[in-house]
Amino acid sequence: TLYVNLAVEIIHRWRSFDRNMSLTGTVKGIIDQLFSGLEVEYGSSFTRMCFAFITYSREGVNDTEMKDCLSLSGEVLQEVFQYSKLESFPMHVWLRLKFVMKNLVAEKESHCIKWHHRQIWEKAEERYSSLKNIAHEIMGKYFGNLIDERGRQEREIHKQPLTLNETVVW
């Protein structure tokens, strides 16, 4: 059933004038095909980094965490803001991608998303392995509260709680 669900995700994006309308014959192949299509449609650096954060986060990432981590990636900001120099990643861009991948992820505690199926996670881990250290570095700085105050303000990044029972006011 995973193959059929993923095939439908690809097929419903086909238009009458598209060429190369075919499906790969394996689950891993169709996941790869789906990832490739999303990278083309939404931008390679942005999509790949989002998928790396989802793949290499410990318990998933919520919308605010994703926006803040994307704001710390110079490559992603450069891709999204080709004609301007903004420092804060726009939330609506992330939400558009999140909406189209709703059948690939599951929402967990604190509205954090993770890959909804083991095979999707395995393929993502294989495909985005070159971004693992970058994702860990960005998430380490973010969750470790290691961003200086000026950088936090310029990029509109939320401060992380210092203890587990401390709450953050958004």
C-alpha positions in Angstrom: 0.0 0.0 0.0 2.9 2.4 0.6 3.9 2.1 -3.1 0.3 2.9 -4.2 0.0 5.9 -1.9 3.3 7.3 -3.1 2.4 6.6 -6.7 -0.8 8.6 -6.3 1.3 11.5 -4.8 3.3 11.6 -8.0 0.4 11.0 -10.4 -1.8 13.7 -9.1 0.9 16.3 -10.0 1.0 15.2 -13.6 -0.4 17.6 -16.2 -1.6 16.8 -19.7 1.4 18.4 -21.3 4.0 16.8 -19.1 6.5 14.4 -20.7 8.2 11.5 -19.0 5.1 10.4 -17.1 6.3 7.1 -15.7 6.7 5.5 -12.3 9.7 3.7 -10.9 8.9 0.0 -10.0 10.2 -0.1 -6.4 9.2 1.6 -3.2 12.7 3.1 -2.7 12.6 4.2 -6.3 9.3 5.9 -6.1 10.4 7.7 -2.9 13.4 8.9 -4.7 11.3 10.0 -7.6 9.0 11.9 -5.2 11.9 13.6 -3.5 13.4 14.6 -6.8 10.1 16.1 -8.0 9.7 18.1 -4.8 13.3 19.4 -5.1 12.7 20.6 -8.6 9.3 22.2 -7.8 10.3 23.9 -4.5 14.1 24.5 -4.9 16.9 22.0 -4.3 18.8 23.6 -1.4 15.6 24.5 0.5 13.9 21.1 0.0 17.0 19.1 0.7 17.7 21.1 3.9 14.1 20.7 5.1 14.3 16.9 4.5 17.7 16.8 6.3 16.3 18.5 9.4 13.3 16.1 9.4 15.6 13.1 8.9 18.4 13.9 11.3 16.4 15.6 14.1 16.0 13.5 17.2 12.2 13.8 17.7 11.2 15.8 14.7 10.9 19.5 14.1 7.9 21.8 14.5 7.1 24.8 12.2 8.9 27.4 14.3 12.0 25.2 14.7 12.1 24.6 10.9 11.8 28.3 10.1 14.5 29.2 12.6 16.9 26.5 11.4 16.3 27.4 7.7 17.1 31.0 8.7 20.6 29.8 9.8 21.4 28.2 6.4 23.1 30.7 4.2 22.7 28.5 1.1 18.9 28.2 1.6 18.5 31.9 2.2 20.5 32.7 -1.0 18.3 30.3 -3.0 15.0 31.7 -1.6 16.1 35.4 -1.7 17.8 35.5 -5.1 17.0 39.2 -5.6 17.0 40.6 -2.1 19.0 40.3 1.1 16.6 39.2 3.8 17.9 37.3 6.8 14.8 35.6 8.2 13.3 32.7 6.3 9.6 33.2 5.4 7.3 30.8 7.2 4.8 30.6 4.3 7.5 29.0 2.1 8.0 26.2 4.5 4.3 25.7 5.1 3.7 25.3 1.3 6.2 22.4 1.2 4.9 20.9 4.4 1.4 20.9 3.0 2.3 19.0 -0.2 4.3 16.4 1.8 1.5 15.8 4.3 1.2 12.1 3.3 4.9 11.6 3.9 5.2 12.8 7.5 3.4 12.2 10.8 2.9 14.8 13.5 4.2 13.8 16.9 4.4 15.6 20.2 4.7 19.4 20.2 3.6 19.4 16.6 6.9 18.0 15.5 7.0 16.1 12.2 8.9 13.0 11.3 8.8 10.7 8.3 5.7 8.6 8.6 7.1 5.3 7.3 10.4 3.5 7.9 11.2 3.2 4.2 10.8 6.9 3.7 13.1 7.6 6.6 15.7 5.1 5.3 15.6 6.6 1.8 15.9 10.1 3.1 18.8 9.1 5.3 20.6 7.6 2.3 19.8 10.5 0.0 20.6 13.4 2.3 23.6 11.8 4.1 25.9 14.6 2.7 23.8 17.1 4.7 23.9 15.3 8.0 26.8 17.2 9.5 25.4 20.5 8.3 22.0 19.8 9.7 23.5 18.7 13.0 25.6 21.8 13.2 22.7 24.1 12.5 20.4 22.3 14.9 23.1 22.2 17.6 23.6 25.9 17.4 19.9 26.5 17.5 18.8 24.1 20.2 22.0 24.8 22.2 21.1 28.6 22.3 24.5 29.4 20.7 23.3 32.1 18.4 24.4 35.6 19.5 21.7 38.1 20.3 22.4 40.3 17.2 22.1 37.3 14.9 19.0 36.1 16.7 17.3 39.5 16.2 18.4 39.9 12.6 17.1 36.5 11.6 14.1 36.6 14.0 15.2 33.4 15.7 13.4 32.2 18.8 15.4 31.7 22.0 15.5 28.1 23.3 14.6 27.2 26.9 17.7 26.6 29.1 16.0 23.8 31.1 13.5 21.2 30.2 10.8 22.7 32.4 11.3 26.3 31.3 8.7 27.6 28.9 9.3 29.9 26.0 7.0 32.8 25.3 6.4 33.1 21.6 
